């Protein structure tokens, strides 16, 4: 069974109950007057971020949801019962968009956070409401209003502190296996990783951080080639990017050339994301003679004119991974501490995330529109990957899998 990270559903809030027209009829009270009660309000539809959920798979099989209608009013001034609200649980990190306009309705990033996505209908009024000094026996009521009907899109982005970037076979999956309990597939051929994976890295005490491993990027990924364009959005929430580089490329290219390829694709996809903090991690140094490792890594750094932190590791033997994880934890703790002191940093971080998400969405929607126009014009789009990337969302064979592990 494939796990998906997005789904489109329809939600219908409940209709308000109609008002009742009734008159009091009791023995010895010949003219009791109006006593029709109001109807009940229709139930609203809420989304709540719940613990223990990590996919949107349930919404792929059931796409229509409706809250209860309000009951009609009754005599003796009895108000109809309100319709029960429909509360739907979604994973933490779910973004809710209006399918019609594309507007973001909300972002459920905290456990227990609620978002109303459809307002229930207002109750109708009974004839007792229309009684006045000049109208002692009103026969007027009002119906309940219809509940809001809305088609919404749910997007679940991987919530991770650290994202892994790199070409296929750069050692990203091996690294996440070395530092966490996640067990993504590892093999000696490109595109071994076909789905995003999450790994929780536990440090001393109760400290930990989450690493996201996405399928390897290739040249042209930002234009729809390979597997990258649909997975890059999973990095929009990360604080830090680790750029893993294979120091012994199998195809005869150089580490510096491969690094530049990923940098260019990242900048095309989201300039804001590319300008964020990124560390260079030189991997697979165990395949090189020990006396050549330092010089080879130095050449890569100088060729790239890299100004940020550089780490030399061998993920398969876990050499250098502890020092790297310790540095990551220190980096994350430092940011969290500064954010707790200065609230403006939290606002700035959220603004940056929204900007990255907007750039990512614009890139994906632009490519989908280009594909649609090309098909209408009968043009042949170069690259089968582009067609496969933007097949209809109802095709379950193209769902994005998201695998979480701790």
C-alpha positions, 0 to 999 in steps of 0.5 A: 500500500502506498502512502500519499502526502496530498488529497482533495476532498469535499466537505459539507457543513450541516444545514440549519434546522427550520423554525417551527410554526406552532400555537399553544393549545391547552385546556382552559387556555383558548388563545395560548399564542405562538410557541414554535421554537427555533431550529438547531444550527448545522454542524461545522467541519473542523480539521484537527492535528492529531498525534499518531498520524503520518499520512493522508491515506484515509482521504484517498478512499473517502473523499466526501464528508458531511456534518450533521444537520440541525433539527427542526424546532418544535412546539412548546418553545422547544429549540431543535438540537444543533447538528454535531460538528464533524471533527476530522483528524489529520497529521501534524504538518498538514496544509489546507488549501481551497481547491477553487482559489488556491488560497491557503486556509490554514497550516496545522503545525502544532498538536491539537491545533484546529481549523474550521473549513466549513461553517454550519448553517444558521438555524431558522426562526420559529413563529414565536420569534415574530410575535409582536403587539400588532401581530399576536398570532404570527404564521411566519417562520424562517428556514435554516440556511444551507451549510457551507460546501467547500472542496479543499486540498490537503498537503502533508509536508515532511516535518524535519529539522534537517534535509538531505540533498544530493545526487543519486547514490550520494549516500543519503540513505546510508547516512540516515541508516547510520544515525537513526532507526530508519531503514530505507533501501540501500543498493549500488544503483541510482534511484534506490530511494523512491520515496521520502524517508524520515529518521529521528536522531536521538542524542544525549538525554531527551534531545533529538532531531529529525532528518528527511531523506528524499530521492536523489536529484538529477540535472533538470529536476527543477524542470520536471526530470527525474523524481525531484520536483515532487519531493523538493517541497518536503524540504520547505520546513527544514532548518538546515540542508546537508548536501551529501557529495560522493567523493568517488562518483561512479560515472567519472564526474568530479565531486565539485561538478556534482555539487554545482548541479544540485546547487543550480537545481535548488536555486531554480526550484526555490531561491529562498531555500537555496539561500538558507543554511547548507552544510557540505558533507563529503561522503564515501571517503573510506573508498579513498587511500587515507593519505589522499583524503585530506587533499582531495577534500581540500580541492573540492572546497577550494574549487567550489569556494565553499564558505560554509561548514564542511564535514568529512564522513563515511556513512557506511562505517559511521566515521565522522557521523557522531561529530556531524550529528553533535554539530547539528544538535548544537545548531538546532538548540542555538536557533531554538534558544534564540527564538525563545528569547526573540519572538521576531525570529519565529515570525521571520522563520515562518515568513521564510517558510511561506515564501519557500512554499509559494515558490515551490507551488509556483514552480510545480503549477507552472510545469503542470500548466506547461504540460497541459498546454503542450498536450493541447497543442499536440507537442511532444514533451521531451523527457518521459519523466515530465509526463509521469511526474504530473499524471492525474492525482487520481492515478494511485500508481503515482502517489507520493510515498512518505515513510516515517521511522523512529 
